[in-house]
Amino acid sequence: MDKILFSRRKALLLDNIAELLQNPGISEKEKTMLERVLVLLDHYSFENRLLVKGLLSHTVIDTLELPYSLGDLLIRFDHQIT
């Protein structure tokens, strides 16, 4: 995975999360979980991607209750890091 592809995939995730946060019907619990994902994604940079690989997947699976489609995107992003 090169830097451009990494940046595009991360930007896509951030856009999806921003869209979900704009939903007026979002609960406080959902908002908190999405904000937590934003914090985790903030730790992911191209330079340290191999050091943090797996953190996002484990957190999504073990801790967070996210919409399936977003959880799937996050896990795929994490697994595709090389």
MARMI-635313 format. One record per residue: x, y, z of N, C-alpha, C in turn; residue number from 1; chain. Coordinates in Angstrom, 2 decimals. Layout:
residues N
<rec n_c1="X" n_c2="Y" n_c3="Z" ca_c1="X" ca_c2="Y" ca_c3="Z" c_c1="X" c_c2="Y" c_c3="Z" num="NUM" chaine="A"/>
...
This chain:
residues 82
<rec n_c1="0.86" n_c2="-1.17" n_c3="0.00" ca_c1="0.00" ca_c2="0.00" ca_c3="0.00" c_c1="0.91" c_c2="1.24" c_c3="0.00" num="1" chaine="A"/>
<rec n_c1="0.71" n_c2="2.09" n_c3="-0.98" ca_c1="1.52" ca_c2="3.30" ca_c3="-1.03" c_c1="0.82" c_c2="4.44" c_c3="-0.27" num="2" chaine="A"/>
<rec n_c1="1.51" n_c2="5.53" n_c3="-0.14" ca_c1="1.02" ca_c2="6.64" ca_c3="0.68" c_c1="-0.28" c_c2="7.23" c_c3="0.13" num="3" chaine="A"/>
<rec n_c1="-0.39" n_c2="7.33" n_c3="-1.17" ca_c1="-1.59" ca_c2="7.90" ca_c3="-1.78" c_c1="-2.81" c_c2="7.02" c_c3="-1.51" num="4" chaine="A"/>
<rec n_c1="-2.66" n_c2="5.72" n_c3="-1.71" ca_c1="-3.76" ca_c2="4.78" ca_c3="-1.47" c_c1="-4.16" c_c2="4.80" c_c3="0.01" num="5" chaine="A"/>
<rec n_c1="-3.17" n_c2="4.79" n_c3="0.88" ca_c1="-3.45" ca_c2="4.85" ca_c3="2.32" c_c1="-4.26" c_c2="6.11" c_c3="2.65" num="6" chaine="A"/>
<rec n_c1="-3.83" n_c2="7.22" n_c3="2.14" ca_c1="-4.49" ca_c2="8.51" ca_c3="2.42" c_c1="-5.92" c_c2="8.53" c_c3="1.87" num="7" chaine="A"/>
<rec n_c1="-6.11" n_c2="7.98" n_c3="0.69" ca_c1="-7.46" ca_c2="7.94" ca_c3="0.10" c_c1="-8.40" c_c2="7.07" c_c3="0.93" num="8" chaine="A"/>
<rec n_c1="-7.91" n_c2="5.93" n_c3="1.34" ca_c1="-8.77" ca_c2="5.02" ca_c3="2.12" c_c1="-9.10" c_c2="5.62" c_c3="3.49" num="9" chaine="A"/>
<rec n_c1="-8.12" n_c2="6.25" n_c3="4.09" ca_c1="-8.37" ca_c2="6.89" ca_c3="5.39" c_c1="-9.35" c_c2="8.05" c_c3="5.22" num="10" chaine="A"/>
<rec n_c1="-9.20" n_c2="8.83" n_c3="4.16" ca_c1="-10.11" ca_c2="9.95" ca_c3="3.90" c_c1="-11.54" c_c2="9.45" c_c3="3.67" num="11" chaine="A"/>
<rec n_c1="-11.69" n_c2="8.33" n_c3="2.98" ca_c1="-13.01" ca_c2="7.75" ca_c3="2.76" c_c1="-13.66" c_c2="7.38" c_c3="4.09" num="12" chaine="A"/>
<rec n_c1="-12.90" n_c2="6.78" n_c3="4.97" ca_c1="-13.42" ca_c2="6.43" ca_c3="6.30" c_c1="-13.83" c_c2="7.68" c_c3="7.07" num="13" chaine="A"/>
<rec n_c1="-12.99" n_c2="8.69" n_c3="7.03" ca_c1="-13.30" ca_c2="9.94" ca_c3="7.75" c_c1="-14.55" c_c2="10.60" c_c3="7.18" num="14" chaine="A"/>
<rec n_c1="-14.73" n_c2="10.54" n_c3="5.87" ca_c1="-15.93" ca_c2="11.10" ca_c3="5.25" c_c1="-17.18" c_c2="10.33" c_c3="5.69" num="15" chaine="A"/>
<rec n_c1="-17.08" n_c2="9.01" n_c3="5.73" ca_c1="-18.22" ca_c2="8.18" ca_c3="6.16" c_c1="-18.60" c_c2="8.49" c_c3="7.61" num="16" chaine="A"/>
<rec n_c1="-17.61" n_c2="8.65" n_c3="8.45" ca_c1="-17.88" ca_c2="8.95" ca_c3="9.85" c_c1="-18.48" c_c2="10.34" c_c3="10.00" num="17" chaine="A"/>
<rec n_c1="-17.95" n_c2="11.31" n_c3="9.26" ca_c1="-18.48" ca_c2="12.67" ca_c3="9.31" c_c1="-19.94" c_c2="12.69" c_c3="8.86" num="18" chaine="A"/>
<rec n_c1="-20.26" n_c2="11.91" n_c3="7.85" ca_c1="-21.64" ca_c2="11.83" ca_c3="7.37" c_c1="-22.56" c_c2="11.25" c_c3="8.44" num="19" chaine="A"/>
<rec n_c1="-22.10" n_c2="10.21" n_c3="9.10" ca_c1="-22.90" ca_c2="9.61" ca_c3="10.18" c_c1="-23.09" c_c2="10.59" c_c3="11.34" num="20" chaine="A"/>
<rec n_c1="-22.07" n_c2="11.35" n_c3="11.65" ca_c1="-22.16" ca_c2="12.31" ca_c3="12.75" c_c1="-23.11" c_c2="13.46" c_c3="12.43" num="21" chaine="A"/>
<rec n_c1="-23.34" n_c2="13.73" n_c3="11.15" ca_c1="-24.26" ca_c2="14.80" ca_c3="10.74" c_c1="-25.72" c_c2="14.39" c_c3="10.84" num="22" chaine="A"/>
<rec n_c1="-25.96" n_c2="13.11" n_c3="11.00" ca_c1="-27.32" ca_c2="12.60" ca_c3="11.10" c_c1="-27.99" c_c2="13.15" c_c3="12.36" num="23" chaine="A"/>
<rec n_c1="-29.10" n_c2="13.87" n_c3="12.22" ca_c1="-29.75" ca_c2="14.45" ca_c3="13.41" c_c1="-30.33" c_c2="13.40" c_c3="14.36" num="24" chaine="A"/>
<rec n_c1="-30.54" n_c2="12.18" n_c3="13.88" ca_c1="-31.11" ca_c2="11.14" ca_c3="14.71" c_c1="-30.09" c_c2="10.30" c_c3="15.44" num="25" chaine="A"/>
<rec n_c1="-28.84" n_c2="10.68" n_c3="15.40" ca_c1="-27.79" ca_c2="9.89" ca_c3="16.03" c_c1="-27.90" c_c2="9.98" c_c3="17.56" num="26" chaine="A"/>
<rec n_c1="-27.75" n_c2="8.86" n_c3="18.21" ca_c1="-27.82" ca_c2="8.85" ca_c3="19.68" c_c1="-26.47" c_c2="9.28" c_c3="20.26" num="27" chaine="A"/>
<rec n_c1="-26.48" n_c2="9.63" n_c3="21.52" ca_c1="-25.23" ca_c2="10.03" ca_c3="22.19" c_c1="-24.25" c_c2="8.86" c_c3="22.25" num="28" chaine="A"/>
<rec n_c1="-24.77" n_c2="7.66" n_c3="22.43" ca_c1="-23.90" ca_c2="6.48" ca_c3="22.47" c_c1="-23.22" c_c2="6.28" c_c3="21.13" num="29" chaine="A"/>
<rec n_c1="-23.99" n_c2="6.40" n_c3="20.04" ca_c1="-23.41" ca_c2="6.25" ca_c3="18.70" c_c1="-22.39" c_c2="7.35" c_c3="18.43" num="30" chaine="A"/>
<rec n_c1="-22.72" n_c2="8.55" n_c3="18.82" ca_c1="-21.81" ca_c2="9.68" ca_c3="18.63" c_c1="-20.49" c_c2="9.44" c_c3="19.37" num="31" chaine="A"/>
<rec n_c1="-20.58" n_c2="8.96" n_c3="20.59" ca_c1="-19.38" ca_c2="8.67" ca_c3="21.39" c_c1="-18.53" c_c2="7.61" c_c3="20.72" num="32" chaine="A"/>
<rec n_c1="-19.15" n_c2="6.57" n_c3="20.20" ca_c1="-18.40" ca_c2="5.50" ca_c3="19.54" c_c1="-17.73" c_c2="6.00" c_c3="18.26" num="33" chaine="A"/>
<rec n_c1="-18.42" n_c2="6.82" n_c3="17.50" ca_c1="-17.84" ca_c2="7.37" ca_c3="16.28" c_c1="-16.68" c_c2="8.30" c_c3="16.59" num="34" chaine="A"/>
<rec n_c1="-16.82" n_c2="9.06" n_c3="17.65" ca_c1="-15.72" ca_c2="9.94" ca_c3="18.05" c_c1="-14.51" c_c2="9.12" c_c3="18.50" num="35" chaine="A"/>
<rec n_c1="-14.77" n_c2="8.00" n_c3="19.10" ca_c1="-13.67" ca_c2="7.11" ca_c3="19.50" c_c1="-12.93" c_c2="6.56" c_c3="18.29" num="36" chaine="A"/>
<rec n_c1="-13.69" n_c2="6.24" n_c3="17.25" ca_c1="-13.08" ca_c2="5.78" ca_c3="16.01" c_c1="-12.22" c_c2="6.89" c_c3="15.41" num="37" chaine="A"/>
<rec n_c1="-12.71" n_c2="8.12" n_c3="15.46" ca_c1="-11.92" ca_c2="9.24" ca_c3="14.94" c_c1="-10.59" c_c2="9.38" c_c3="15.68" num="38" chaine="A"/>
<rec n_c1="-10.62" n_c2="9.17" n_c3="16.98" ca_c1="-9.38" ca_c2="9.24" ca_c3="17.77" c_c1="-8.42" c_c2="8.12" c_c3="17.35" num="39" chaine="A"/>
<rec n_c1="-8.96" n_c2="6.93" n_c3="17.16" ca_c1="-8.12" ca_c2="5.82" ca_c3="16.71" c_c1="-7.53" c_c2="6.08" c_c3="15.33" num="40" chaine="A"/>
<rec n_c1="-8.36" n_c2="6.58" n_c3="14.42" ca_c1="-7.87" ca_c2="6.86" ca_c3="13.07" c_c1="-6.81" c_c2="7.95" c_c3="13.08" num="41" chaine="A"/>
<rec n_c1="-6.90" n_c2="8.84" n_c3="14.03" ca_c1="-5.91" ca_c2="9.91" ca_c3="14.15" c_c1="-4.53" c_c2="9.34" c_c3="14.45" num="42" chaine="A"/>
<rec n_c1="-4.49" n_c2="8.19" n_c3="15.09" ca_c1="-3.22" ca_c2="7.54" ca_c3="15.40" c_c1="-2.58" c_c2="6.88" c_c3="14.17" num="43" chaine="A"/>
<rec n_c1="-3.39" n_c2="6.64" n_c3="13.15" ca_c1="-2.91" ca_c2="5.99" ca_c3="11.94" c_c1="-2.32" c_c2="7.01" c_c3="10.98" num="44" chaine="A"/>
<rec n_c1="-1.05" n_c2="6.89" n_c3="10.72" ca_c1="-0.41" ca_c2="7.68" ca_c3="9.67" c_c1="0.32" c_c2="6.70" c_c3="8.76" num="45" chaine="A"/>
<rec n_c1="0.70" n_c2="7.15" n_c3="7.60" ca_c1="1.40" ca_c2="6.26" ca_c3="6.69" c_c1="2.71" c_c2="5.78" c_c3="7.31" num="46" chaine="A"/>
<rec n_c1="3.36" n_c2="6.67" n_c3="8.02" ca_c1="4.66" ca_c2="6.34" ca_c3="8.59" c_c1="4.58" c_c2="5.29" c_c3="9.70" num="47" chaine="A"/>
<rec n_c1="3.51" n_c2="5.31" n_c3="10.49" ca_c1="3.43" ca_c2="4.36" ca_c3="11.61" c_c1="2.36" c_c2="3.28" c_c3="11.41" num="48" chaine="A"/>
<rec n_c1="1.89" n_c2="3.14" n_c3="10.19" ca_c1="0.77" ca_c2="2.23" ca_c3="9.93" c_c1="1.05" c_c2="0.80" c_c3="10.36" num="49" chaine="A"/>
<rec n_c1="2.26" n_c2="0.35" n_c3="10.22" ca_c1="2.58" ca_c2="-1.03" ca_c3="10.60" c_c1="2.65" c_c2="-1.21" c_c3="12.11" num="50" chaine="A"/>
<rec n_c1="2.96" n_c2="-0.14" n_c3="12.82" ca_c1="3.01" ca_c2="-0.22" ca_c3="14.28" c_c1="1.61" c_c2="-0.29" c_c3="14.90" num="51" chaine="A"/>
<rec n_c1="0.64" n_c2="0.38" n_c3="14.27" ca_c1="-0.71" ca_c2="0.42" ca_c3="14.85" c_c1="-1.68" c_c2="-0.55" c_c3="14.17" num="52" chaine="A"/>
<rec n_c1="-1.21" n_c2="-1.24" n_c3="13.14" ca_c1="-2.07" ca_c2="-2.19" ca_c3="12.44" c_c1="-2.67" c_c2="-3.18" c_c3="13.43" num="53" chaine="A"/>
<rec n_c1="-3.97" n_c2="-3.37" n_c3="13.33" ca_c1="-4.68" ca_c2="-4.30" ca_c3="14.21" c_c1="-5.42" c_c2="-3.59" c_c3="15.33" num="54" chaine="A"/>
<rec n_c1="-4.97" n_c2="-2.43" n_c3="15.74" ca_c1="-5.61" ca_c2="-1.70" ca_c3="16.83" c_c1="-7.06" c_c2="-1.38" c_c3="16.50" num="55" chaine="A"/>
<rec n_c1="-7.29" n_c2="-0.90" n_c3="15.30" ca_c1="-8.63" ca_c2="-0.52" ca_c3="14.88" c_c1="-9.54" c_c2="-1.75" c_c3="14.81" num="56" chaine="A"/>
<rec n_c1="-9.07" n_c2="-2.81" n_c3="14.19" ca_c1="-9.87" ca_c2="-4.03" ca_c3="14.06" c_c1="-10.26" c_c2="-4.59" c_c3="15.43" num="57" chaine="A"/>
<rec n_c1="-9.30" n_c2="-4.69" n_c3="16.31" ca_c1="-9.58" ca_c2="-5.24" ca_c3="17.64" c_c1="-10.56" c_c2="-4.36" c_c3="18.41" num="58" chaine="A"/>
<rec n_c1="-10.42" n_c2="-3.08" n_c3="18.29" ca_c1="-11.34" ca_c2="-2.17" ca_c3="19.00" c_c1="-12.74" c_c2="-2.28" c_c3="18.44" num="59" chaine="A"/>
<rec n_c1="-12.87" n_c2="-2.32" n_c3="17.11" ca_c1="-14.19" ca_c2="-2.43" ca_c3="16.49" c_c1="-14.85" c_c2="-3.74" c_c3="16.90" num="60" chaine="A"/>
<rec n_c1="-14.12" n_c2="-4.82" n_c3="16.86" ca_c1="-14.69" ca_c2="-6.13" ca_c3="17.17" c_c1="-14.98" c_c2="-6.30" c_c3="18.65" num="61" chaine="A"/>
<rec n_c1="-14.05" n_c2="-5.89" n_c3="19.50" ca_c1="-14.16" ca_c2="-6.16" ca_c3="20.93" c_c1="-14.97" c_c2="-5.12" c_c3="21.72" num="62" chaine="A"/>
<rec n_c1="-15.00" n_c2="-3.88" n_c3="21.26" ca_c1="-15.53" ca_c2="-2.82" ca_c3="22.11" c_c1="-16.69" c_c2="-2.04" c_c3="21.52" num="63" chaine="A"/>
<rec n_c1="-16.60" n_c2="-1.69" n_c3="20.27" ca_c1="-17.54" ca_c2="-0.74" ca_c3="19.69" c_c1="-18.76" c_c2="-1.40" c_c3="19.08" num="64" chaine="A"/>
<rec n_c1="-19.87" n_c2="-0.71" n_c3="19.17" ca_c1="-21.10" ca_c2="-1.14" ca_c3="18.52" c_c1="-21.36" c_c2="-0.15" c_c3="17.39" num="65" chaine="A"/>
<rec n_c1="-20.91" n_c2="-0.52" n_c3="16.21" ca_c1="-21.03" ca_c2="0.34" ca_c3="15.05" c_c1="-21.95" c_c2="-0.28" c_c3="14.01" num="66" chaine="A"/>
<rec n_c1="-22.47" n_c2="0.55" n_c3="13.10" ca_c1="-23.22" ca_c2="-0.04" ca_c3="11.98" c_c1="-22.32" c_c2="-1.03" c_c3="11.24" num="67" chaine="A"/>
<rec n_c1="-22.90" n_c2="-2.12" n_c3="10.80" ca_c1="-22.12" ca_c2="-3.18" ca_c3="10.16" c_c1="-21.28" c_c2="-2.65" c_c3="9.01" num="68" chaine="A"/>
<rec n_c1="-21.88" n_c2="-1.81" n_c3="8.18" ca_c1="-21.17" ca_c2="-1.33" ca_c3="6.99" c_c1="-19.92" c_c2="-0.54" c_c3="7.36" num="69" chaine="A"/>
<rec n_c1="-20.00" n_c2="0.29" n_c3="8.39" ca_c1="-18.83" ca_c2="1.06" ca_c3="8.82" c_c1="-17.80" c_c2="0.15" c_c3="9.47" num="70" chaine="A"/>
<rec n_c1="-18.25" n_c2="-0.74" n_c3="10.32" ca_c1="-17.33" ca_c2="-1.68" ca_c3="10.96" c_c1="-16.58" c_c2="-2.50" c_c3="9.93" num="71" chaine="A"/>
<rec n_c1="-17.28" n_c2="-2.94" n_c3="8.89" ca_c1="-16.66" ca_c2="-3.71" ca_c3="7.82" c_c1="-15.60" c_c2="-2.87" c_c3="7.10" num="72" chaine="A"/>
<rec n_c1="-15.90" n_c2="-1.61" n_c3="6.80" ca_c1="-14.93" ca_c2="-0.73" ca_c3="6.14" c_c1="-13.69" c_c2="-0.52" c_c3="7.01" num="73" chaine="A"/>
<rec n_c1="-13.90" n_c2="-0.32" n_c3="8.29" ca_c1="-12.78" ca_c2="-0.09" ca_c3="9.20" c_c1="-11.88" c_c2="-1.32" c_c3="9.30" num="74" chaine="A"/>
<rec n_c1="-12.49" n_c2="-2.47" n_c3="9.41" ca_c1="-11.71" ca_c2="-3.71" ca_c3="9.52" c_c1="-10.95" c_c2="-3.99" c_c3="8.22" num="75" chaine="A"/>
<rec n_c1="-11.61" n_c2="-3.77" n_c3="7.08" ca_c1="-10.92" ca_c2="-3.98" ca_c3="5.81" c_c1="-9.75" c_c2="-3.02" c_c3="5.65" num="76" chaine="A"/>
<rec n_c1="-9.95" n_c2="-1.76" n_c3="6.03" ca_c1="-8.85" ca_c2="-0.78" ca_c3="5.97" c_c1="-7.67" c_c2="-1.26" c_c3="6.80" num="77" chaine="A"/>
<rec n_c1="-7.95" n_c2="-1.70" n_c3="8.00" ca_c1="-6.90" ca_c2="-2.16" ca_c3="8.91" c_c1="-6.16" c_c2="-3.38" c_c3="8.36" num="78" chaine="A"/>
<rec n_c1="-6.92" n_c2="-4.32" n_c3="7.81" ca_c1="-6.32" ca_c2="-5.56" ca_c3="7.30" c_c1="-5.52" c_c2="-5.35" c_c3="6.02" num="79" chaine="A"/>
<rec n_c1="-5.87" n_c2="-4.33" n_c3="5.25" ca_c1="-5.19" ca_c2="-4.10" ca_c3="3.98" c_c1="-3.90" c_c2="-3.30" c_c3="4.12" num="80" chaine="A"/>
<rec n_c1="-3.59" n_c2="-2.88" n_c3="5.33" ca_c1="-2.36" ca_c2="-2.13" ca_c3="5.54" c_c1="-1.16" c_c2="-3.07" c_c3="5.34" num="81" chaine="A"/>
<rec n_c1="-0.24" n_c2="-2.61" n_c3="4.50" ca_c1="0.99" ca_c2="-3.39" ca_c3="4.25" c_c1="2.20" c_c2="-2.50" c_c3="4.34" num="82" chaine="A"/>
